[in-house]
Amino acid sequence: MFKRLSSIAVVSLSLIASSALAQPETLSEQELRLISWVDKNQDQILTELKSHVEINTGTANIEGLNLYRDLLSADLAALGFSTETHSSSDIKVLSCKGGSIQIADHLVAKRSGSAKNRVLMNGHMDTVFSKDDEFQTLNIADDGVLKGPGVADMKGGIVIMINALRALHAQGLLDDTNLTVLFNSDEEIGSLGSRQLIEELARQHDIGLVFEGSYNNLATRARKGLGQVRLRVTGRESHAGGAHEEGVSATLELAHKVIEIEKLTDYSRKVTVNTGVLSGGEKRNTVPGCADAYIDMRFPSLEAGQQLEQSVKRIAAAKPVVKNAKYPDLPIVESWAVLHRPVKPENAKVDEIIAQAMALSALIGEPIVGTRYSGGGTDGSIAQGVGLPTMDSLGMDGKGAHSSREESTVQSLIARTKLAAVMLARQLHQ
């Protein structure tokens, strides 16, 4: 086995050597039947993916998410799962416009039996594409390339999950299992509403499987932690020509703050800061009275994340650069920050699952050829953060996520569905 793996995988020997699995190089008759089921239903799986992708589920599209959740709930109920929804409170937004973010309800589906291993499967229903985005449909090219909003992140992963479960159900392999499926609706904004639910479910299970996509057929072995920051600066509006001296520019003060915060990026320490959204003012000829920014933070350790958060707060609280003696209490700078995803370190049990996935994918198709360290975050980080060993890149292999270039392939969709079915059968019945 090890010789075979070394010929198709670029992965450290310690990963394979630490695995106690030593899977056989042939699949069982039962596993071959699972693969055969996927082959027979390939057209239906692809049609289903198209229908999923073309339901807009931008995080703010509550109506679309409700429609999608109901569809998934019906699919899982047909497989013998009990289903329930979980709500999250609205999240107040520190911005010039104010208001709050509404979060659609999450879906939890369960099968309870006497099987020893308790498995939690997770996927997120929301995408980054709003209902007004021009990118709304799935294009299937003659060469099998799939292009569409959320095709890899992660409508494809959800379709893989559902059809792997169908394959198991057809063989009676869901009977007497302990299996929970979680579909949350706010992953793309950091799972700010669903984090408590994820942590609660994670503590009740033994293994976590998250169906986010892979990249270049590399499984993600470890991830950075993530944080987010909002700044709001309140100044004083005034006519830019006739009364410039009466104004206090919120935009100018925010610019100074953002420059100082961006300086916190340190590639040598694997720490990055990105001001992804910046806005201020309403009219060209008016000194802006309000400005705001939405900032992303990435870090390699909890300590580094806490230091980064403290540094951002220190900069926000520092004495303003913009001054107007007539209005000494302005500008006012407010900040909000949260470390919303913990660092996901290497984990011996996860390494075993990755090794199993690599070995099986070599037999099934579209081999997983190695591992990577990622700056991207998933809900697997939250689950593993409370002690649940979680592999979080079992979905479709793709690229261009969060852009109109997002794509994957039919080959990946089918191969990963087969892999998920076989892996899930082994995890549920070991």
Beta strands, then each sheet from edge to edge (+ up, - down):
strand 1: 82-86
strand 2: 91-92
strand 3: 100-101
strand 4: 106-111
strand 5: 118-124
strand 6: 139-140
strand 7: 145-147
strand 8: 178-184
strand 9: 207-210
strand 10: 218-223
strand 11: 225-234
strand 12: 238-239
strand 13: 272-280
strand 14: 286-287
strand 15: 290-299
strand 16: 332-341
strand 17: 370-374
strand 18: 390-391
strand 19: 407-409
sheet 1: 1+ 4- 8+ 5+ 9+ 18+
sheet 2: 2+ 3-
sheet 3: 6+ 7- 19+
sheet 4: 10+ 17+
sheet 5: 13+ 15- 11+ 16-
sheet 6: 12+ 14-
end
